[in-house]
Amino acid sequence: FILEVADEIERLNGRPPTSSRCLEAWQTYQKDPSHQNKEALRFAYEAVPKHNRRYLLGDMDAKDFPIRGVLYPTL
């Protein structure tokens, strides 16, 4: 709940919410799959409230598996 409130505060202040920052990190990682970009993606993904992570890529059926597959390959 705290992360969701923080996200709303960011949005109200004209800054991108965690979901937007995560999508940006995902796009950056796709262009350059370096270790540094992977860690930035991990940081951005884990900042998104857990209950909002399933639909980041716009496909509820995929449950953000492309991102989770990169970050947590053994799961």
C-alpha positions as CSV (number, residue, x, y, z in Angstrom):
1,F,0.0,0.0,0.0
2,I,2.8,2.4,0.8
3,L,4.4,1.9,-2.6
4,E,1.1,2.6,-4.3
5,V,0.7,5.9,-2.3
6,A,4.2,6.9,-3.2
7,D,3.4,6.2,-6.9
8,E,0.3,8.4,-6.7
9,I,2.4,11.2,-5.1
10,E,4.9,10.9,-8.0
11,R,2.1,11.0,-10.5
12,L,0.5,14.1,-8.9
13,N,3.8,15.9,-8.9
14,G,4.2,15.3,-12.6
15,R,6.9,12.6,-12.3
16,P,6.5,9.1,-13.9
17,P,5.2,6.4,-11.6
18,T,7.2,3.2,-11.0
19,S,5.4,1.3,-13.8
20,S,6.5,3.9,-16.4
21,R,10.1,3.8,-15.1
22,C,10.1,0.0,-15.2
23,L,8.9,0.0,-18.8
24,E,11.6,2.4,-19.7
25,A,14.2,0.2,-18.0
26,W,12.8,-2.8,-19.9
27,Q,13.1,-1.0,-23.2
28,T,16.6,0.0,-22.4
29,Y,17.5,-3.6,-21.4
30,Q,16.1,-4.9,-24.7
31,K,18.3,-2.5,-26.7
32,D,21.4,-3.3,-24.6
33,P,21.2,-6.4,-22.4
34,S,24.2,-5.5,-20.3
35,H,24.6,-6.4,-16.6
36,Q,24.2,-2.8,-15.6
37,N,20.9,-2.5,-17.5
38,K,19.7,-5.7,-16.0
39,E,20.3,-4.4,-12.5
40,A,18.5,-1.2,-13.3
41,L,15.6,-3.2,-14.6
42,R,15.6,-5.3,-11.4
43,F,15.6,-2.2,-9.3
44,A,12.8,-0.6,-11.3
45,Y,10.7,-3.8,-11.4
46,E,11.0,-4.4,-7.7
47,A,9.9,-0.8,-7.0
48,V,6.5,-1.4,-8.7
49,P,3.9,-2.5,-6.1
50,K,3.7,-6.3,-6.2
51,H,0.0,-6.4,-7.2
52,N,0.7,-4.1,-10.2
53,R,3.6,-6.2,-11.6
54,R,1.4,-8.7,-13.5
55,Y,0.2,-6.3,-16.2
56,L,3.2,-4.1,-16.9
57,L,3.6,-5.2,-20.5
58,G,-0.1,-4.9,-21.2
59,D,-0.8,-8.6,-21.4
60,M,-2.5,-10.1,-18.3
61,D,-2.0,-13.7,-19.7
62,A,1.8,-13.3,-20.0
63,K,2.0,-12.0,-16.4
64,D,5.2,-10.1,-17.3
65,F,7.0,-13.3,-17.8
66,P,9.5,-11.7,-20.3
67,I,10.7,-9.4,-17.5
68,R,10.5,-12.0,-14.8
69,G,12.3,-14.5,-17.0
70,V,15.3,-12.2,-17.4
71,L,15.4,-11.2,-13.8
72,Y,14.6,-14.6,-12.1
73,P,15.5,-17.3,-14.7
74,T,15.3,-20.1,-12.2
75,L,11.7,-19.4,-11.1
